[in-house]
Each structure stands twice: as C-alpha cells, then as structure tokens.
Amino acid sequence: MLPVMKILVTGSTALATLSLIAKSTEAAMAARNIPVNARYCKSSEITPFNSGGYALIISTTALKVDAGIPMINGAAFLNGIHYEQIWDTIADILVKADLSSAP
C-alpha cells in the first residue's frame, strides 16, 4: 500500500466547493487503494514555501505562483467535462510521486 499522499485543493473563494472536491478526491483515491489526505485553501495562500510535502495541487483557478509540484486544472469538477478521466490523471500522478525529498 502507498503512503498517505497529501494534496492541496485550491480555488478562489468558494470554500464549500473546494471542501467537496477534497472529500470526493479522498474517496475516489481510497477506492483505488491510494490513501490521500486533502487540504483546501484559497489560491492566494499557495506559495512554494507552504506546498512542501504535498504531492499534488488541484486548482479550480489559475495560480499566480509555481509551487514546484504537479498541478491539475480542476475545471472538470466545476463544468463536468472529462470529470471521469480526472480521477485517472490524479491517480497516475500520486502513484508516481516521489516525496522522499519532501520535508
């Protein structure tokens, strides 16, 4: 079994939506035997300094900073386009994540 992967879910100010995305991602990855702990925050709070130790960012808005970790465009969670495929993309990134250098 994989170690618990930490992910960030971010967007503008719709924290209820971000919470729903975080919880559904945890559930979808658990169904694939990929343990995930998802945290959500506003996109303005993301910096390279506070994204250490995370394997992935799912963002429903454009980020103004390069956090130094993979980022997925979370538009599928809002508009439904390619919604089912996003789980495969997230799983692929998490399975390949190398967190050995993370703090």
C-alpha positions in Angstrom: 0.0 0.0 0.0 1.2 3.5 -0.8 1.9 6.0 2.0 -0.7 8.7 2.6 -0.3 11.3 0.0 -1.1 15.0 0.9 -2.8 17.1 -1.8 -3.9 20.7 -1.9 -7.2 21.7 -3.4 -7.4 25.4 -4.2 -9.5 28.0 -5.9 -10.8 31.5 -5.5 -13.2 31.9 -2.5 -15.7 29.1 -2.9 -14.5 27.1 0.1 -17.6 24.9 0.3 -16.9 23.7 -3.3 -13.2 23.2 -2.5 -14.2 21.1 0.5 -16.4 18.9 -1.7 -13.6 18.4 -4.2 -11.2 17.5 -1.4 -13.6 14.9 0.1 -14.6 13.4 -3.3 -10.9 13.1 -4.2 -10.1 11.3 -0.9 -13.0 8.9 -1.6 -12.1 8.3 -5.2 -8.5 7.6 -4.4 -9.4 5.4 -1.5 -11.4 3.3 -3.9 -8.2 2.9 -5.9 -6.2 2.0 -2.7 -4.3 5.3 -2.8 -4.6 6.9 0.6 -5.0 10.7 0.4 -5.3 13.5 2.9 -6.7 16.6 1.1 -6.4 20.1 2.5 -8.2 23.0 0.8 -7.3 26.7 0.8 -7.7 29.9 -1.2 -5.3 30.1 -4.2 -3.9 33.3 -2.8 -2.5 31.2 0.1 -0.3 29.0 -2.1 3.4 29.6 -2.1 6.4 27.4 -2.9 7.2 27.5 0.9 3.9 26.1 2.2 3.4 23.5 -0.5 6.3 21.3 0.6 5.4 17.8 1.4 2.4 17.8 -0.9 2.2 15.5 -3.9 -0.3 17.5 -6.0 -2.4 20.6 -6.3 -5.9 20.6 -7.8 -6.8 24.1 -8.7 -10.1 25.5 -10.0 -8.5 28.8 -10.8 -5.2 29.9 -12.3 -2.3 30.1 -9.8 0.0 33.1 -9.9 2.9 31.1 -8.4 4.7 28.0 -9.4 4.5 25.8 -6.3 7.1 23.4 -7.6 4.7 20.4 -7.5 2.3 18.9 -10.2 -0.9 20.8 -10.6 -4.2 19.7 -12.2 -6.7 22.0 -13.7 -9.8 21.3 -11.6 -12.3 22.8 -14.1 -13.7 19.3 -14.6 -15.1 19.5 -11.1 -17.0 22.7 -12.0 -18.2 22.0 -15.5 -18.3 18.2 -15.6 -16.2 18.0 -18.8 -13.8 15.0 -18.6 -14.9 14.5 -15.0 -14.4 10.7 -15.0 -10.9 11.0 -16.6 -9.6 13.4 -13.9 -9.5 10.5 -11.4 -7.1 8.6 -13.7 -4.9 11.6 -14.0 -4.8 12.2 -10.3 -4.1 8.6 -9.6 -1.3 8.5 -12.1 0.4 11.5 -10.5 0.1 10.2 -7.0 1.4 6.7 -7.8 4.5 8.3 -9.5 5.0 10.9 -6.8 8.4 10.9 -5.2 8.1 12.5 -1.8 11.5 11.3 -0.5 12.9 14.8 -0.6 9.8 16.4 1.0 10.1 17.9 4.5 
